[in-house]
Amino acid sequence: MAACTTSIRTLQLKPNNFSPFLPSNRKIFSNGVPRFCRRGCRRRYSISMFLKNAPLVKNGALSFNGVDALSDMPDNVVMTPWSDSSAFLGASSNESNSRHVFKLGVIEDARLLSLFRFKIWWMIPRVGNSARNIPIETQMLLMEAKEEPSSQEPNGKEGYVLFLPVLDGEFRSSLQGNSADELQVCVETGDSTVSASKCHKAVFVNYGNNPFELIKESMMILQKYSGTFALRETKQMPGMLDWFGWCTWDAFYQDVNPQGIKDGLKSLSEGGTPPRFLIIDDGWQDTTNEFQKEGEPFIEGSQFGARLMSIRENNKFRSTKNEDSSNKPHDLKEFVSDIKRTFGLKYVYVWHALMGYWGGLHPDAPGTKKYNPTLKFPLQSPGNLSHQRDIAMDKMEEYGVGTIDPDRIFEFYDDLHKYLVSQEVDGVKVDVQNILETVASGAGGRVSLTKNFQQALEKSISKNFQDNGIICCMAQNTDSVYSSKTSAITRASDDYYPKNPTTQTLHIAAVAYNSLFFGEVVIPDWDMFYSRHDSAEFHAVARAVGGCGIYVSDKPGKHDFEILKRLVLPDGSVLRAKYPGRPCRDCLFTDPVTDGKSLMKIWNMNKVTGVLAVFNCQGAGTWPGFNSSSQIDGLDLSGSISPSDIDYLDEISPETGPGDFAVFSFKSGSLNRLSKHGKLNVNFKTLQCDVFAVSPIKVYHQELQFAPIGLIHMYNSGGAVDAVQAIDDGMRIIGRGGGVFGAYSSFEPKSCSVNMKNVEFKCSSEKHFLTVNVPTGTNSWEIDVHY
């Protein structure tokens, strides 16, 4: 690629047909910056943190508010100011090509967090201190950039620079570093016939003092700018998120069958944790596999060559005319209707791949021929090939994928989903979505192809599943993220591997960090887990703080109901936290899996309390492609937690009052009073964890100090509390679920009642720990505490 000779320059904002991130109704003001309406926005969602000093390029350095983000910028780099604190970066070449790698500048001596794809399907974090530590296929880069010390901030005010590679026209961008500590942007179309010589808005860069608000507000700007995706807050949330679920995958894998499903639903229900949603995973569809002959030895990976024959269910889920149907349902509808009626299921989802099945559609089958499938052999980008290979991708490259005609894609989804609705199915889990980037050659490139498929898929979901019933999976590329307008749930992790002890800690850490990015566009899905497993509580606590759907994949009869009942109420509902669970600030630039010293802390909010979970993820495994000296036989680590670890705590904190918080430890059952920045020491061995309810102590009736904790036998105890009110002679707490309710109370009550019936209670005079017995089976309650 020839060197470019154009100078670094600040461009005036002009309409640019080359970029899809440009709304037709954008208004440009005299300073060249778009103005966004703030009226009616809540504090966290308003664009309020932007600083007065605009991004500046001077002497080859890009700086924000006096803080250098890049140095030694090449002459062919283009910087386009966007808001008071943000800009786009891009570059030009003398040659037109479908793939460019441009140098943007040097990063040295700065703490960095990269979120990158370590294989085509999945993303994980990596921390470092210079650009050489930024992996290929980085999709989000966060840099710590403290401002210079001052009399008000002797240690320097906290600052962060966020780099988001985006979509620019037909180009998709990703970041990477090299051995010279130069940050590079790779822009590519995935189609050799789609090329250009410039990509001026390849990376969005923004600066702020709060990392969570910085990411949120950056995604707000990009959403307004592009119009190609929607933010999580604006999307319809599927109802299954608030109910306990069961997925058939790790219970049966592809051997799923009607009787096995009934057995699993029965054993979970009889144990007191009834599933209210079910995912029938891979194994229900009508497929054929020419690469695995019946009676021959199994060939590893051959399952990824199977192709879809029709949109109907296979013979396991329907009977034929000439066979005894006593042990089989007549069809999928009869089966789904039966299990909904028998087990009280509210939602039944089924799995399918984006192309129908792993190997796509069979080109010549009567049931799929109308969709004009063409056999294509996937081709991965150099970025993907630089990391870990994947057997599914390898086999699809070998066998080919029956790719649906883009002109028929909506027809396929509409036919499939319409049929599923006729069978009383409520939604779908759509897998293998990143395959599109590998079959884009000759189809206009990966950006356009993904957009077309995504629009068709979401249109069909909206038409057929009224509850927005879709879980996206293997969709962790920015092509998909920036094309997601209505899909509200996306898997944020690699698979849960119950047989691999070295991946359990990685799973928890990866989802938490990935949620920094994904959580602005979707509810990050944490995947299924086994409730009877060495790491079961580790996974259960993560789901309790994750703000996600909660579902297991237990084999029938293989359950730990002690763990499940800490997640699931008797009616099958769950206490889901308010936001996507994310790492605490002091975890952003540490490695909680392999540095041998850092604990993993994840925070979230409920309606009236905060929740904070702490995990020891060290000493059980290492990140893919990363050599670590961390011992594998376990580490014993100490650390501390504080109410200030929960970043949005001001949502529930009073403007006046003592400013202290009641902090309840699930593990020890102890209650402590801490100031906002007070600390509580903790200690954990590998694969140990704890979860803390954090509740602001408020003053009522002039002298009563009170703070609800919630149902103390539940991992997310505060999720049970909906509201707290002062009444004439005390307090009223409104919530749901039976068990033991806990609260901080500075005085001992005279009596307590649940739904106007007096109940037993205890109050510790030393810790001011009030506990109230809520009758088992109570779905909703009003607890009155009388003083």
HUFENLIN-V849113 format. One record per backbone hydrogen bond with DSSP energy under -1.0 kcal/mol. NH is the residue of the N-H (numbers start at 1). CO is the residue of the C=O. If there is no record, write none. Layout:
nh:NH co:CO
nh:NH co:CO
This chain:
nh:11 co:79
nh:19 co:16
nh:22 co:20
nh:26 co:23
nh:32 co:29
nh:41 co:38
nh:45 co:42
nh:46 co:42
nh:48 co:46
nh:56 co:63
nh:58 co:61
nh:61 co:58
nh:62 co:70
nh:63 co:56
nh:64 co:67
nh:67 co:64
nh:69 co:62
nh:70 co:62
nh:71 co:106
nh:73 co:60
nh:77 co:74
nh:78 co:90
nh:79 co:9
nh:80 co:88
nh:82 co:86
nh:87 co:205
nh:88 co:80
nh:89 co:203
nh:90 co:78
nh:91 co:199
nh:92 co:76
nh:93 co:197
nh:97 co:196
nh:100 co:187
nh:102 co:185
nh:104 co:183
nh:105 co:183
nh:106 co:71
nh:107 co:181
nh:110 co:129
nh:112 co:128
nh:113 co:142
nh:114 co:126
nh:115 co:140
nh:116 co:124
nh:117 co:137
nh:119 co:122
nh:124 co:116
nh:126 co:114
nh:128 co:112
nh:131 co:107
nh:133 co:130
nh:134 co:131
nh:138 co:175
nh:139 co:115
nh:140 co:115
nh:141 co:163
nh:142 co:113
nh:143 co:161
nh:144 co:111
nh:145 co:159
nh:147 co:157
nh:150 co:153
nh:156 co:153
nh:160 co:208
nh:161 co:143
nh:162 co:206
nh:163 co:141
nh:164 co:204
nh:166 co:202
nh:168 co:171
nh:171 co:168
nh:172 co:188
nh:173 co:166
nh:174 co:186
nh:175 co:138
nh:176 co:184
nh:177 co:134
nh:181 co:178
nh:183 co:105
nh:184 co:176
nh:185 co:102
nh:186 co:174
nh:187 co:100
nh:188 co:172
nh:189 co:98
nh:194 co:191
nh:196 co:97
nh:199 co:91
nh:202 co:89
nh:203 co:89
nh:204 co:164
nh:205 co:87
nh:206 co:162
nh:208 co:160
nh:214 co:210
nh:215 co:211
nh:216 co:212
nh:217 co:213
nh:218 co:214
nh:219 co:215
nh:220 co:216
nh:221 co:217
nh:222 co:218
nh:223 co:219
nh:224 co:220
nh:225 co:221
nh:226 co:222
nh:227 co:223
nh:230 co:484
nh:232 co:520
nh:234 co:231
nh:235 co:232
nh:241 co:238
nh:242 co:239
nh:243 co:240
nh:244 co:572
nh:245 co:550
nh:246 co:277
nh:247 co:552
nh:248 co:279
nh:252 co:248
nh:253 co:249
nh:255 co:252
nh:261 co:257
nh:262 co:258
nh:263 co:259
nh:264 co:260
nh:265 co:261
nh:266 co:262
nh:267 co:263
nh:268 co:264
nh:269 co:265
nh:270 co:266
nh:271 co:267
nh:272 co:269
nh:273 co:268
nh:276 co:244
nh:277 co:244
nh:278 co:347
nh:279 co:246
nh:280 co:349
nh:286 co:312
nh:287 co:285
nh:288 co:307
nh:296 co:293
nh:302 co:299
nh:304 co:301
nh:305 co:302
nh:306 co:303
nh:307 co:288
nh:308 co:360
nh:309 co:286
nh:310 co:286
nh:314 co:284
nh:317 co:314
nh:323 co:320
nh:328 co:325
nh:335 co:331
nh:336 co:332
nh:337 co:333
nh:338 co:334
nh:339 co:335
nh:340 co:336
nh:341 co:337
nh:342 co:338
nh:343 co:339
nh:344 co:340
nh:346 co:276
nh:347 co:276
nh:349 co:278
nh:350 co:427
nh:351 co:280
nh:352 co:429
nh:353 co:356
nh:354 co:431
nh:356 co:353
nh:359 co:306
nh:360 co:357
nh:361 co:402
nh:362 co:308
nh:368 co:365
nh:369 co:365
nh:371 co:368
nh:372 co:369
nh:374 co:403
nh:376 co:401
nh:379 co:438
nh:385 co:381
nh:387 co:384
nh:388 co:118
nh:394 co:390
nh:395 co:391
nh:396 co:392
nh:397 co:393
nh:398 co:394
nh:399 co:395
nh:400 co:396
nh:401 co:376
nh:402 co:359
nh:403 co:374
nh:403 co:401
nh:405 co:371
nh:408 co:405
nh:412 co:408
nh:413 co:409
nh:414 co:410
nh:415 co:411
nh:416 co:412
nh:417 co:413
nh:418 co:414
nh:419 co:415
nh:420 co:416
nh:421 co:417
nh:422 co:418
nh:424 co:421
nh:425 co:420
nh:426 co:348
nh:427 co:348
nh:428 co:469
nh:429 co:350
nh:430 co:471
nh:431 co:352
nh:433 co:473
nh:434 co:474
nh:436 co:433
nh:437 co:434
nh:438 co:435
nh:439 co:436
nh:443 co:440
nh:445 co:440
nh:446 co:189
nh:449 co:445
nh:450 co:446
nh:451 co:447
nh:452 co:448
nh:453 co:449
nh:454 co:450
nh:455 co:451
nh:456 co:452
nh:457 co:453
nh:458 co:454
nh:459 co:455
nh:460 co:456
nh:461 co:457
nh:462 co:458
nh:463 co:459
nh:464 co:460
nh:465 co:461
nh:468 co:465
nh:470 co:468
nh:471 co:428
nh:472 co:489
nh:473 co:430
nh:481 co:477
nh:482 co:478
nh:483 co:480
nh:484 co:481
nh:490 co:523
nh:491 co:472
nh:492 co:525
nh:500 co:497
nh:503 co:500
nh:507 co:503
nh:508 co:504
nh:509 co:505
nh:510 co:506
nh:511 co:507
nh:512 co:508
nh:513 co:509
nh:514 co:510
nh:515 co:511
nh:516 co:513
nh:517 co:514
nh:518 co:514
nh:519 co:515
nh:520 co:517
nh:521 co:518
nh:522 co:518
nh:523 co:488
nh:525 co:490
nh:536 co:533
nh:539 co:535
nh:540 co:536
nh:541 co:537
nh:542 co:538
nh:543 co:539
nh:544 co:540
nh:545 co:541
nh:552 co:245
nh:553 co:529
nh:558 co:555
nh:564 co:560
nh:565 co:561
nh:566 co:563
nh:567 co:564
nh:568 co:564
nh:569 co:573
nh:572 co:569
nh:574 co:242
nh:576 co:574
nh:578 co:605
nh:581 co:546
nh:582 co:603
nh:584 co:601
nh:587 co:584
nh:588 co:585
nh:590 co:587
nh:595 co:591
nh:600 co:615
nh:602 co:613
nh:603 co:582
nh:604 co:611
nh:606 co:609
nh:610 co:694
nh:611 co:604
nh:612 co:692
nh:613 co:602
nh:614 co:690
nh:615 co:600
nh:616 co:688
nh:626 co:623
nh:634 co:619
nh:637 co:684
nh:639 co:682
nh:641 co:680
nh:644 co:676
nh:645 co:642
nh:646 co:643
nh:649 co:646
nh:651 co:648
nh:652 co:649
nh:661 co:674
nh:662 co:695
nh:663 co:672
nh:664 co:693
nh:665 co:670
nh:666 co:691
nh:669 co:665
nh:672 co:663
nh:674 co:661
nh:678 co:675
nh:680 co:641
nh:682 co:639
nh:684 co:637
nh:687 co:616
nh:688 co:685
nh:690 co:614
nh:692 co:612
nh:693 co:664
nh:694 co:610
nh:695 co:662
nh:697 co:660
nh:698 co:706
nh:700 co:704
nh:704 co:700
nh:706 co:698
nh:707 co:744
nh:709 co:742
nh:710 co:742
nh:711 co:717
nh:712 co:740
nh:714 co:711
nh:715 co:566
nh:717 co:715
nh:719 co:716
nh:720 co:717
nh:721 co:718
nh:722 co:734
nh:723 co:734
nh:725 co:732
nh:727 co:730
nh:730 co:727
nh:731 co:785
nh:732 co:725
nh:733 co:783
nh:734 co:723
nh:735 co:781
nh:736 co:720
nh:739 co:774
nh:741 co:772
nh:742 co:710
nh:743 co:770
nh:744 co:707
nh:745 co:768
nh:746 co:705
nh:750 co:786
nh:751 co:786
nh:753 co:784
nh:754 co:757
nh:755 co:782
nh:757 co:754
nh:759 co:752
nh:762 co:771
nh:764 co:769
nh:768 co:764
nh:770 co:743
nh:771 co:762
nh:772 co:741
nh:773 co:760
nh:774 co:739
nh:778 co:775
nh:781 co:735
nh:783 co:733
nh:784 co:753
nh:785 co:731
nh:786 co:751
nh:787 co:729
